[in-house]
């Protein structure tokens, strides 16, 4: 089996891990109501997607 010849330094280890961070969700503003929602998904607030009503949303009182 392959075994490292030298100990990996903390700096080199951290340089390799610099790209491992998680990215946040891609939020967009809904053109109908202005609420943030995930891209390519129906708006949970008003039910719009691609300029038309995709889901009927009941109004909460």
Residue, then its C-alpha position, 0 to 999 in steps of 0.5 A: x500500500x502507498x504510505x506518505x513519506x513525510x508528515x503533512x504540515x498544518x499549512x498544506x493540510x489547510x490549503x487543501x481543505x480551503x475548498x471544502x466549505x459548504x455553499x449557502x442555498x441559491x435564493x432568488x426574489x419572487x417576481x410576484x411577491x418579492x419573498x426569497x425562494x429557491x431557484x427553479x422551485x415554486x414560491x412557497x409564499x404565493x405559489x408562482x413559478x415561471x409567471x403563472x400560478x403553479x400551486x394554490x396557496x391558502x391565505x393564513x389569517 
